[in-house]
Amino acid sequence: QFNIPVQHKRSQATISIPSDNIDDLQTITLRPLLSKLRISTTFARHALYAPSKCGGANLKCWHLEVQGKQLALFILSFDGDGWLGFISRASTNYTQLEWGRGTHFLASSDKLVSKVC
């Protein structure tokens, strides 16, 4: 389940939409797009969403785009100079000490990205 930020006039709120519903919305627009590109609607989805360097069609998967924006917002908040950034850094550093890990969880996450293709 992903939270999508929605701007209101007075405040910023989030609406929670399950990823299955986001996929259903994308399927509605995907059929006419595939028809226009002369690609079968039964074409393998992993090949549609794979990057072109891996032999895919490089289409965007909407729920992954939402997740990416949430991670970017988290990192922006984490790196911020305000109170939220300070509390986030302090609590994760304390948790790192409690777990006994040598590296911070954000510093060690770059190893996962290289295994995509």
PAZAKOL-107521 format. One record per residue: residue in one letter; z, y, x of N, C-alpha, C in turn. Coordinates in steps of 0.02 Angstrom, whole numbers. Example, Ala and Ser with C-alpha at 12.3 -4.5 7.8 and 13.67 -1.06 7.14 Angstrom:
2
<node res="a" n_up="390" n_north="-284" n_east="660" ca_up="390" ca_north="-225" ca_east="615" c_up="390" c_north="-165" c_east="660"/>
<node res="s" n_up="354" n_north="-112" n_east="642" ca_up="357" ca_north="-53" ca_east="684" c_up="394" c_north="2" c_east="645"/>
END
This chain:
117
<node res="q" n_up="0" n_north="-58" n_east="42" ca_up="0" ca_north="0" ca_east="0" c_up="0" c_north="62" c_east="44"/>
<node res="f" n_up="-43" n_north="109" n_east="30" ca_up="-51" ca_north="168" ca_east="70" c_up="-34" c_north="230" c_east="30"/>
<node res="n" n_up="-6" n_north="279" n_east="63" ca_up="9" ca_north="343" ca_east="31" c_up="-45" c_north="392" c_east="50"/>
<node res="i" n_up="-77" n_north="421" n_east="0" ca_up="-130" ca_north="469" ca_east="12" c_up="-102" c_north="539" c_east="-3"/>
<node res="p" n_up="-102" n_north="584" n_east="48" ca_up="-76" ca_north="651" ca_east="36" c_up="-121" c_north="690" c_east="-12"/>
<node res="v" n_up="-91" n_north="722" n_east="-60" ca_up="-127" ca_north="762" ca_east="-109" c_up="-97" c_north="832" c_east="-107"/>
<node res="q" n_up="-140" n_north="883" n_east="-99" ca_up="-116" ca_north="952" ca_east="-96" c_up="-107" c_north="980" c_east="-166"/>
<node res="h" n_up="-49" n_north="1006" n_east="-180" ca_up="-35" ca_north="1043" ca_east="-241" c_up="-25" c_north="1115" c_east="-223"/>
<node res="k" n_up="-25" n_north="1159" n_east="-272" ca_up="-17" ca_north="1230" ca_east="-258" c_up="51" c_north="1246" c_east="-227"/>
<node res="r" n_up="104" n_north="1212" n_east="-250" ca_up="170" ca_north="1229" ca_east="-227" c_up="197" c_north="1183" c_east="-173"/>
<node res="s" n_up="177" n_north="1120" n_east="-173" ca_up="205" ca_north="1073" ca_east="-125" c_up="154" c_north="1020" c_east="-109"/>
<node res="q" n_up="169" n_north="979" n_east="-60" ca_up="127" ca_north="924" ca_east="-42" c_up="161" c_north="859" c_east="-64"/>
<node res="a" n_up="125" n_north="819" n_east="-102" ca_up="152" ca_north="756" ca_east="-127" c_up="106" c_north="699" c_east="-105"/>
<node res="t" n_up="128" n_north="639" n_east="-114" ca_up="87" ca_north="581" ca_east="-98" c_up="79" c_north="537" c_east="-159"/>
<node res="i" n_up="21" n_north="507" n_east="-164" ca_up="8" ca_north="459" ca_east="-217" c_up="-1" c_north="392" c_east="-183"/>
<node res="s" n_up="32" n_north="341" n_east="-209" ca_up="29" ca_north="275" ca_east="-179" c_up="-25" c_north="234" c_east="-214"/>
<node res="i" n_up="-74" n_north="211" n_east="-174" ca_up="-128" ca_north="169" ca_east="-200" c_up="-131" c_north="106" c_east="-159"/>
<node res="p" n_up="-126" n_north="47" n_east="-191" ca_up="-131" ca_north="-16" ca_east="-153" c_up="-201" c_north="-23" c_east="-121"/>
<node res="s" n_up="-203" n_north="-55" n_east="-64" ca_up="-267" ca_north="-61" ca_east="-28" c_up="-318" c_north="-101" c_east="-68"/>
<node res="d" n_up="-296" n_north="-147" n_east="-110" ca_up="-343" ca_north="-184" ca_east="-152" c_up="-380" c_north="-137" c_east="-200"/>
<node res="n" n_up="-344" n_north="-88" n_east="-227" ca_up="-377" ca_north="-40" ca_east="-272" c_up="-425" c_north="5" c_east="-234"/>
<node res="i" n_up="-408" n_north="22" n_east="-172" ca_up="-455" ca_north="62" ca_east="-132" c_up="-518" c_north="21" c_east="-118"/>
<node res="d" n_up="-509" n_north="-44" n_east="-104" ca_up="-567" ca_north="-87" ca_east="-93" c_up="-609" c_north="-93" c_east="-156"/>
<node res="d" n_up="-577" n_north="-96" n_east="-215" ca_up="-614" ca_north="-99" ca_east="-278" c_up="-656" c_north="-36" c_east="-288"/>
<node res="l" n_up="-627" n_north="22" n_east="-271" ca_up="-664" ca_north="85" ca_east="-277" c_up="-724" c_north="86" c_east="-230"/>
<node res="q" n_up="-714" n_north="61" n_east="-169" ca_up="-769" ca_north="60" ca_east="-122" c_up="-824" c_north="11" c_east="-144"/>
<node res="t" n_up="-806" n_north="-43" n_east="-175" ca_up="-855" ca_north="-92" ca_east="-199" c_up="-901" c_north="-61" c_east="-251"/>
<node res="i" n_up="-875" n_north="-16" n_east="-292" ca_up="-915" ca_north="18" ca_east="-343" c_up="-972" c_north="57" c_east="-310"/>
<node res="t" n_up="-956" n_north="92" n_east="-256" ca_up="-1007" ca_north="132" ca_east="-222" c_up="-1048" c_north="92" c_east="-172"/>
<node res="l" n_up="-1022" n_north="35" n_east="-151" ca_up="-1056" ca_north="-5" ca_east="-100" c_up="-1119" c_north="-39" c_east="-127"/>
<node res="r" n_up="-1118" n_north="-63" n_east="-188" ca_up="-1176" ca_north="-98" ca_east="-216" c_up="-1238" c_north="-54" c_east="-218"/>
<node res="p" n_up="-1235" n_north="7" n_east="-245" ca_up="-1295" ca_north="49" ca_east="-244" c_up="-1317" c_north="68" c_east="-173"/>
<node res="l" n_up="-1269" n_north="77" n_east="-128" ca_up="-1286" ca_north="94" ca_east="-59" c_up="-1323" c_north="36" c_east="-26"/>
<node res="l" n_up="-1298" n_north="-25" n_east="-34" ca_up="-1330" ca_north="-83" ca_east="-4" c_up="-1400" c_north="-93" c_east="-34"/>
<node res="s" n_up="-1406" n_north="-80" n_east="-98" ca_up="-1471" ca_north="-86" ca_east="-131" c_up="-1521" c_north="-35" c_east="-101"/>
<node res="k" n_up="-1497" n_north="25" n_east="-90" ca_up="-1539" ca_north="78" ca_east="-61" c_up="-1560" c_north="60" c_east="11"/>
<node res="l" n_up="-1514" n_north="28" n_east="48" ca_up="-1529" ca_north="7" ca_east="117" c_up="-1566" c_north="-59" c_east="121"/>
<node res="r" n_up="-1579" n_north="-89" n_east="62" ca_up="-1613" ca_north="-154" ca_east="57" c_up="-1575" c_north="-210" c_east="93"/>
<node res="i" n_up="-1509" n_north="-209" n_east="82" ca_up="-1465" ca_north="-260" ca_east="109" c_up="-1436" c_north="-298" c_east="49"/>
<node res="s" n_up="-1433" n_north="-363" n_east="54" ca_up="-1406" ca_north="-405" ca_east="1" c_up="-1332" c_north="-388" c_east="-12"/>
<node res="t" n_up="-1312" n_north="-390" n_east="-76" ca_up="-1242" ca_north="-375" ca_east="-93" c_up="-1196" c_north="-432" c_east="-71"/>
<node res="t" n_up="-1225" n_north="-490" n_east="-53" ca_up="-1184" ca_north="-546" ca_east="-29" c_up="-1181" c_north="-548" c_east="47"/>
<node res="f" n_up="-1207" n_north="-496" n_east="80" ca_up="-1205" ca_north="-492" ca_east="153" c_up="-1133" c_north="-492" c_east="177"/>
<node res="a" n_up="-1120" n_north="-524" n_east="233" ca_up="-1051" ca_north="-530" ca_east="259" c_up="-1019" c_north="-462" c_east="269"/>
<node res="r" n_up="-961" n_north="-452" n_east="238" ca_up="-926" ca_north="-387" ca_east="242" c_up="-904" c_north="-370" c_east="313"/>
<node res="h" n_up="-882" n_north="-420" n_east="351" ca_up="-860" ca_north="-405" ca_east="419" c_up="-918" c_north="-379" c_east="461"/>
<node res="a" n_up="-980" n_north="-399" n_east="446" ca_up="-1038" ca_north="-373" ca_east="483" c_up="-1055" c_north="-302" c_east="460"/>
<node res="l" n_up="-1041" n_north="-286" n_east="397" ca_up="-1054" ca_north="-219" ca_east="373" c_up="-1007" c_north="-168" c_east="405"/>
<node res="y" n_up="-944" n_north="-187" n_east="412" ca_up="-894" ca_north="-140" ca_east="436" c_up="-886" c_north="-142" c_east="512"/>
<node res="a" n_up="-917" n_north="-189" n_east="546" ca_up="-911" ca_north="-193" ca_east="619" c_up="-948" c_north="-135" c_east="652"/>
<node res="p" n_up="-925" n_north="-113" n_east="710" ca_up="-960" ca_north="-60" ca_east="746" c_up="-1030" c_north="-83" c_east="768"/>
<node res="s" n_up="-1075" n_north="-35" n_east="775" ca_up="-1143" ca_north="-52" ca_east="795" c_up="-1146" c_north="-84" c_east="864"/>
<node res="k" n_up="-1099" n_north="-67" n_east="908" ca_up="-1098" ca_north="-97" ca_east="975" c_up="-1080" c_north="-172" c_east="972"/>
<node res="c" n_up="-1052" n_north="-193" n_east="916" ca_up="-1036" ca_north="-264" ca_east="906" c_up="-1086" c_north="-298" c_east="860"/>
<node res="g" n_up="-1140" n_north="-264" n_east="842" ca_up="-1192" ca_north="-292" ca_east="800" c_up="-1183" c_north="-279" c_east="726"/>
<node res="g" n_up="-1137" n_north="-235" n_east="708" ca_up="-1124" ca_north="-221" ca_east="638" c_up="-1163" c_north="-161" c_east="613"/>
<node res="a" n_up="-1154" n_north="-146" n_east="549" ca_up="-1189" ca_north="-89" ca_east="517" c_up="-1150" c_north="-24" c_east="524"/>
<node res="n" n_up="-1089" n_north="-27" n_east="550" ca_up="-1048" ca_north="33" ca_east="563" c_up="-1029" c_north="71" c_east="500"/>
<node res="l" n_up="-1022" n_north="37" n_east="443" ca_up="-998" ca_north="69" ca_east="382" c_up="-922" c_north="77" c_east="387"/>
<node res="k" n_up="-896" n_north="128" n_east="355" ca_up="-824" ca_north="141" ca_east="356" c_up="-789" c_north="102" c_east="301"/>
<node res="c" n_up="-733" n_north="72" n_east="318" ca_up="-690" ca_north="37" ca_east="270" c_up="-638" c_north="88" c_east="247"/>
<node res="w" n_up="-638" n_north="105" n_east="183" ca_up="-597" ca_north="160" ca_east="158" c_up="-523" c_north="150" c_east="169"/>
<node res="h" n_up="-497" n_north="90" n_east="157" ca_up="-424" ca_north="82" ca_east="165" c_up="-404" c_north="86" c_east="238"/>
<node res="l" n_up="-449" n_north="69" n_east="284" ca_up="-434" ca_north="78" ca_east="355" c_up="-437" c_north="151" c_east="375"/>
<node res="e" n_up="-482" n_north="189" n_east="343" ca_up="-485" ca_north="261" ca_east="356" c_up="-420" c_north="295" c_east="333"/>
<node res="v" n_up="-394" n_north="274" n_east="275" ca_up="-331" ca_north="302" ca_east="250" c_up="-275" c_north="284" c_east="298"/>
<node res="q" n_up="-274" n_north="222" n_east="320" ca_up="-222" ca_north="200" ca_east="367" c_up="-227" c_north="239" c_east="433"/>
<node res="g" n_up="-287" n_north="251" n_east="457" ca_up="-296" ca_north="290" ca_east="518" c_up="-271" c_north="361" c_east="510"/>
<node res="k" n_up="-284" n_north="392" n_east="452" ca_up="-259" ca_north="460" ca_east="440" c_up="-183" c_north="461" c_east="437"/>
<node res="q" n_up="-153" n_north="409" n_east="409" ca_up="-80" ca_north="405" ca_east="407" c_up="-51" c_north="398" c_east="477"/>
<node res="l" n_up="-83" n_north="358" n_east="519" ca_up="-59" ca_north="351" ca_east="588" c_up="-67" c_north="417" c_east="626"/>
<node res="a" n_up="-122" n_north="452" n_east="614" ca_up="-132" ca_north="517" ca_east="647" c_up="-78" c_north="566" c_east="625"/>
<node res="l" n_up="-61" n_north="566" n_east="560" ca_up="-8" ca_north="610" ca_east="535" c_up="59" c_north="591" c_east="565"/>
<node res="f" n_up="72" n_north="526" n_east="572" ca_up="135" ca_north="503" ca_east="602" c_up="139" c_north="526" c_east="675"/>
<node res="i" n_up="85" n_north="518" n_east="713" ca_up="86" ca_north="537" ca_east="784" c_up="92" c_north="613" c_east="790"/>
<node res="l" n_up="58" n_north="650" n_east="746" ca_up="63" ca_north="723" ca_east="748" c_up="135" c_north="745" c_east="733"/>
<node res="s" n_up="167" n_north="712" n_east="685" ca_up="236" ca_north="728" ca_east="669" c_up="283" c_north="707" c_east="725"/>
<node res="f" n_up="269" n_north="650" n_east="755" ca_up="310" ca_north="624" ca_east="809" c_up="307" c_north="669" c_east="870"/>
<node res="d" n_up="248" n_north="695" n_east="885" ca_up="239" ca_north="738" ca_east="944" c_up="256" c_north="811" c_east="930"/>
<node res="g" n_up="272" n_north="827" n_east="868" ca_up="286" ca_north="897" ca_east="851" c_up="350" c_north="924" c_east="882"/>
<node res="d" n_up="353" n_north="990" n_east="887" ca_up="411" ca_north="1023" ca_east="916" c_up="466" c_north="1035" c_east="866"/>
<node res="g" n_up="454" n_north="1020" n_east="803" ca_up="503" ca_north="1034" ca_east="751" c_up="558" c_north="982" c_east="747"/>
<node res="w" n_up="599" n_north="989" n_east="695" ca_up="656" ca_north="946" ca_east="684" c_up="635" c_north="873" c_east="673"/>
<node res="l" n_up="582" n_north="863" n_east="634" ca_up="558" ca_north="795" ca_east="620" c_up="536" c_north="759" c_east="683"/>
<node res="g" n_up="501" n_north="794" n_east="727" ca_up="480" ca_north="764" ca_east="790" c_up="540" c_north="746" c_east="834"/>
<node res="f" n_up="589" n_north="790" n_east="836" ca_up="649" ca_north="778" ca_east="876" c_up="686" c_north="716" c_east="851"/>
<node res="i" n_up="697" n_north="713" n_east="785" ca_up="733" ca_north="656" ca_east="756" c_up="694" c_north="591" c_east="766"/>
<node res="s" n_up="629" n_north="594" n_east="757" ca_up="587" ca_north="534" ca_east="766" c_up="591" c_north="508" c_east="838"/>
<node res="r" n_up="584" n_north="553" n_east="886" ca_up="587" ca_north="532" ca_east="956" c_up="656" c_north="506" c_east="974"/>
<node res="a" n_up="708" n_north="540" n_east="951" ca_up="776" ca_north="518" ca_east="967" c_up="791" c_north="450" c_east="937"/>
<node res="s" n_up="772" n_north="439" n_east="875" ca_up="788" ca_north="375" ca_east="843" c_up="747" c_north="318" c_east="873"/>
<node res="t" n_up="685" n_north="330" n_east="891" ca_up="645" ca_north="276" ca_east="922" c_up="669" c_north="261" c_east="993"/>
<node res="n" n_up="691" n_north="312" n_east="1029" ca_up="718" ca_north="300" ca_east="1096" c_up="783" c_north="260" c_east="1092"/>
<node res="y" n_up="824" n_north="276" n_east="1043" ca_up="887" ca_north="240" ca_east="1034" c_up="873" c_north="167" c_east="1015"/>
<node res="t" n_up="824" n_north="157" n_east="971" ca_up="805" ca_north="89" ca_east="949" c_up="777" c_north="50" c_east="1008"/>
<node res="q" n_up="739" n_north="83" n_east="1051" ca_up="712" ca_north="49" ca_east="1110" c_up="769" c_north="24" c_east="1154"/>
<node res="l" n_up="820" n_north="64" n_east="1162" ca_up="878" ca_north="43" ca_east="1202" c_up="914" c_north="-16" c_east="1170"/>
<node res="e" n_up="921" n_north="-14" n_east="1103" ca_up="954" ca_north="-69" ca_east="1069" c_up="915" c_north="-135" c_east="1074"/>
<node res="w" n_up="848" n_north="-131" n_east="1071" ca_up="806" ca_north="-190" ca_east="1077" c_up="803" c_north="-216" c_east="1148"/>
<node res="g" n_up="816" n_north="-173" n_east="1196" ca_up="812" ca_north="-193" ca_east="1266" c_up="741" c_north="-196" c_east="1292"/>
<node res="r" n_up="697" n_north="-158" n_east="1262" ca_up="627" ca_north="-158" ca_east="1284" c_up="618" c_north="-110" c_east="1343"/>
<node res="g" n_up="576" n_north="-129" n_east="1390" ca_up="563" ca_north="-87" ca_east="1448" c_up="516" c_north="-29" c_east="1433"/>
<node res="t" n_up="469" n_north="-39" n_east="1387" ca_up="421" ca_north="14" ca_east="1370" c_up="429" c_north="33" c_east="1296"/>
<node res="h" n_up="413" n_north="95" n_east="1282" ca_up="416" ca_north="120" ca_east="1214" c_up="362" c_north="87" c_east="1172"/>
<node res="f" n_up="376" n_north="76" n_east="1107" ca_up="327" ca_north="40" ca_east="1066" c_up="261" c_north="78" c_east="1059"/>
<node res="l" n_up="262" n_north="144" n_east="1062" ca_up="199" ca_north="182" ca_east="1059" c_up="161" c_north="178" c_east="1126"/>
<node res="a" n_up="197" n_north="172" n_east="1180" ca_up="164" ca_north="168" ca_east="1245" c_up="133" c_north="99" c_east="1256"/>
<node res="s" n_up="160" n_north="48" n_east="1225" ca_up="134" ca_north="-19" ca_east="1235" c_up="83" c_north="-40" c_east="1183"/>
<node res="s" n_up="66" n_north="4" n_east="1135" ca_up="19" ca_north="-15" ca_east="1082" c_up="-53" c_north="-10" c_east="1104"/>
<node res="d" n_up="-68" n_north="20" n_east="1162" ca_up="-138" ca_north="26" ca_east="1183" c_up="-168" c_north="-41" c_east="1203"/>
<node res="k" n_up="-128" n_north="-92" n_east="1215" ca_up="-154" ca_north="-157" ca_east="1233" c_up="-190" c_north="-190" c_east="1174"/>
<node res="l" n_up="-171" n_north="-174" n_east="1113" ca_up="-201" ca_north="-205" ca_east="1055" c_up="-271" c_north="-177" c_east="1040"/>
<node res="v" n_up="-283" n_north="-115" n_east="1056" ca_up="-346" ca_north="-82" ca_east="1038" c_up="-404" c_north="-113" c_east="1077"/>
<node res="s" n_up="-394" n_north="-133" n_east="1138" ca_up="-449" ca_north="-158" ca_east="1179" c_up="-474" c_north="-226" c_east="1156"/>
<node res="k" n_up="-438" n_north="-261" n_east="1112" ca_up="-457" ca_north="-328" ca_east="1091" c_up="-499" c_north="-328" c_east="1028"/>
<node res="v" n_up="-522" n_north="-270" n_east="1004" ca_up="-560" ca_north="-266" ca_east="942" c_up="-629" c_north="-297" c_east="949"/>
<node res="c" n_up="-665" n_north="-279" n_east="1001" ca_up="-733" ca_north="-306" ca_east="1012" c_up="-737" c_north="-343" c_east="1077"/>
END
